């Protein structure tokens, strides 16, 4: 068959790399890694997340925003200036390339909540940021915040990921961790906001697969104030992880036991203490269980988490070399940038692999 004439249910490519000593490196290698898996994408979405890329503004939230036009930009900036102290704003640097077309206005703002507004809202800082993001994305027509964390940023577009990386000049950024995604959309159209990674606060998610529980997961999360505006399953995965970690204070290991919960027959074979723990998580957070084939990489302030669905229906491989750890859909994507990578490992279904930067606390 000719490519494009059939549905590729195993499509999409994911990749990530992290230096566990916290040393920063260029974004050039993550572009090379994801480019190897070009044929897993179809040009309808690509993107990257980088952590540690804004050390000079590490105490400020970095809003990356798409604007449809100058009218939406003025409306959004009026809102931001009302509720935030803006310490720097500028266009996000890009280069003009023929492969990326129909670009919106793309701006970046380093902000901190105004203390008077934060005190009046009686919210903690991160909840305040989350509600601002959802307000802008749902109430200000033509404006969309696609990245809102500290010392990190998402860069995404419609196109093949290697072209998206060149468009955003990702080689000019340095961070201690990068993730990447090449999209092969199956149920939703390709547009700039719908490309991966999906991000909220310091979290970012890249995802290969298809979530059959999307409607149930979406309804559950909207009861807690999350707004699923993009009609795509990866968006709701991001909100589930934010809810479980930030609001319910679960560890990442516990999060994995919720969203990729073991089957009941597996739980029944565990020790009594472990059986009690897993049963509690399955019962209390039943609406956050994700079903369907998936492999995801979660970026956060301190590191990365890699996770497959319970049956491992999507590919994912890991390897390392010294302080560098690598994750990708295919081993070739790792060998491209680290030919002598060691300890190649294929995580089991439902097994969370969590990598953290040494001597760096999670914020």
N, C-alpha and C positions, 0 to 999 in steps of 0.2 A: 504493500500500500504506500501511497505517497503521503509524506508527512503533512498533517493538517486535515486528512480525510477520515481520520478516526479519532475517537476519544481515548486519550492516554491517561488511565486512572492512576498510574504510578508516577505521573509527571511532577514537576517542581523539583528544585534543587536547593539544598540548604548547606551552609558551611559556616565555620567559626574558628577562631584561633584566639588564644589568650596567653599572656606571659605571666606566670604565677609569681614572679618576683616583683611585678608591678612596673617593669620597664616598658616604656612606650616605644612603639615601632610604627612605621608608615602603613597607611592603608593600601599600599600598592599590592602586597601579597594576597590580600583577601580578594582583590579583583582578579588576580591570576588564578586563584583557586576556584572561584565560582565560574570563571570563563571555561574551564575544562568541561563543565557539565552543561555547555551551551544547548545541547539537543534535548535536555530535560525541560527547557523553557520554550515559549513560543512568541516572545517579544511583547507580551501584554502586561509585563510588570517585572521590575527588578528593584532591589534596594539593599541598603546596608545600615547597620547601627554601629557606632563607635563609642567606646567608653574611655574616659580620661583625656578627651580631645580638647577640652576647654579649661586647662589648669588656671589660666589667668582670671577666669570667671567661675571657678568651681563652687562658690557659695551662692550662685544665682541660678535660677531656673532658666533654661534655654528653650524658648518657644520657637519652633520652626513652623511657619505658617504658609499655606497655599492661599492665594487670593485670585478670585475670578477676574477682578478689575479694580480700579482705583476707588470706586464707590465702596466696595466691600472692605478695602484696606482702610479707608478713612473711618468707617463705622467700627471696625475692630480696634483700631488704634485709639479711638475715643474711649472705648470700653477699657482697654488695657491701662491707659493713662489715668482713668478714674480709680482703678483698684490696685495699681502696682506702681512701684518706683522702677522706672526703666533706666538702666545704667548704660546700655549700649543697644543700638539697633542698626541694621544694615541689610542690604540684599545678601542672600547666601551666594558666594562666588560660584559661578558656573562657566563652562566653556561651550561655545556654539559648535555642535556637531550635527551632521545631517541625519543621524540615526534617531535623534530625540527631537520630536516636534510637538507643537501645541502646548508648550510649557506655560503654566500659570505664572503669576507673580510669586516669587519665593523669597520670603523675608525671615529674618532671625532677630529675636529680642531677648536680651538678658535682663531678667526682672526679679524683683522680690516683692512680696505682698506689702502694701502699706499697713503699718501697724494699727492705725485707727480702724481701717476696714476689717482687718483680721480680728481685732478685739471685738468689734461690733458683730461680726458673724459668729463668734463663739465656736470656732472650728479650729482643729489643729491645721498646721500649715499645708500638709499634703492633701487633706480633704478639701481645703479651700482651693488649692490648685486644680484638683480634679473637677470640682463643680464649675470653676471658671472655664476649663477646657470644654466641658459638655455644654455650657451656656453658649460659648462662641460657636461651637460646631453645630448646634441645633437652632440657635436664634439669630445669628448674624449671617444672612444669606451671602454665599460666595466666599466665606472664610472658613478655613479648616486647619486647626492645629494638629499636626501629625507627629509632634515630638515635644515633650514637656518636662524632661528630667534635668538633673544637675550634672554638669561635667560629662554630658553624653549628648548624642544627637543622632537622629534618623535622617537618611537621605534616600528618597525613593522617587520612582517615575514610571511611566509607561515606556518599556523598551527592554532589551536584553540586559542582564545585570552588568556585564562588562562595559556596555555603553553608558549605563547609568553612572557607574563609577567614574568613567572619564568625564561625563557631563558635570558631575559635582566636584571634580578635581580631588578625588578622595586621596590621591597620593600625597597631597599637601597636608593631610591631617596625620597626627600621631596619637595613638592611644594604646592602652594596655590590653584591649580586647576589641575584636570586631566580629560581627555576624553578617551573613549575606543570604540573599534569597533570589532565585530565578523562578518566575511564576509561569505555571501552565493552568490558567483558570478553567474550572470545569462547570461551575454553576453560577458564576457572577461575571459581569463584564470587566474588561480591563480599563482602569482609569487611575489617575495619579494617586488619589487617596486610598484606593483599594489595593495598591501594591504593598508588599511586605518590606520591612518589618512593621507590625502594629505595635504601638507604644503607648504607655500611660505612665506618667512620672518617670521613675528610673527603670521601669520594666520595658523590655522589648521581646517580641516573639516572632520567629520565623517558623514556618509550618509546611510540611509536605503531607498531603492527605485530604481526607474529606470527613467531616464530622456529621454523622447521622443523627446525633442528639442535639443539633443546633437549635431547633425551635424550643425544646424544653430548657436547654441551657440559657437561651436568650430571655425567655419569659422569667426564669428565676432571677437572673441578674438585673433585669429591669425593675424588679420589686425592690432591689436594694439601691436604686437611684442611678444605675448605669444606663447609658443611652446607646443602643446598638443601631447606629445610623447607616452603616455601610452594607448591611445584609450579607456579611461574609463570616465564615466560621472562625477564622483566626482572630477576628476582633473580639469575639466572646471568650476565646481562650485567654486572651490578655486580661480581660476584666475578671474572669474567674480567679486567675492567679493573684491579681491585685487584691481582690476581696479576701481570699484565704490567707494571704501573707500579711497584708497591711491592716485589715480590719479584724480578722479572726486570730491573727498572731500564730498561724501554723508555720512550722518549719518547712523547708523545701521538700524534705523527705516525706513529711506528712501530706503536703500538697500532691506529691506523686501518688501517694496511696489513696487520694481522693479521686483525682482526675483519671488515673489509670489503675483503678482499684482491682485487687486480685479477685478472681472468681470465688464464689462462696465455698466451693469444694476445696480450693487452695487455702482459704482462710481456716477452714475446719481442720486442716492438717497441722496448723501452727501450734506453738506452745500456748498454754492458757492465757498468759499475759499478752502475747502478741495477738492471739485470737480476739481478746477483749478490745485491744486497741484498734485493730482493723475493722472490727464490727462496729465500734463507735463511729469511726470516720465514715464508713459506708452508709450508716443510718442517718447520722446528723447532716451530712453533706451530700445526700443522694442526688440532689438537683445539680451538683457540680461534677458528677461523673460524666466523662466524655466517652462516647462510643463511636466506633468507626475506625478506619485505618489512619494512623498519624505517626509522624515523627516530628518532634519540635525541639528547637533550641531556644532557651529562655536566657536573655541577657539581663543582668542586674548590676547594681553598683559595685558589687564585690566579686563578680565572676559569671559563670555560665552553668546552666543545667541542661543536659540532654535527656530526652525521654521518648520512648516508643510506646505505642499502644500495647495492650496486654498480649496480643497475638503476634506482635512484631510484623505487621503487614506492610511496613515501609522500611526501606533500607537506611542504615546509619552506621558509620564506622568511626572509630577514634584512634588516635596515635599520639606520640609525644617525642620530643627531642630536647633534652635538657629542661629548661624552664618553659619551653613552649608546648602547649597542648592543642591538639587539632581535632575538629569534628567535621564530618561531611557526609553527604549522601553516598559518595563513592570514594574508594581509597585513592583513585587516580587524582582526585582533587587535592589530596594531601601530598601525594608524591610529587605533584607538579611544583610545589613550593618547598618541600622538604624531602628530597629523594631518599635520604637515609633515616627516615622516621622509624621509631622503635615502638615495641609494645602495642602493636596493632590489635584492636579489640572491638568486637561487635556486641554492644549492649543487648541484654536479653529483653524480651517484651515486658514492659512495666517496670523495668529497672532504671531508676534515676541515677545518672552520673553527674555529680555536682563538683565543680572545680572552682576553687576560690583563690584569690590573690593572697599570698602570705602577708601576715602582719597588717592587714587592712580590714577594718571593721565595717560591717554593713551599716549603712545609714538608714 
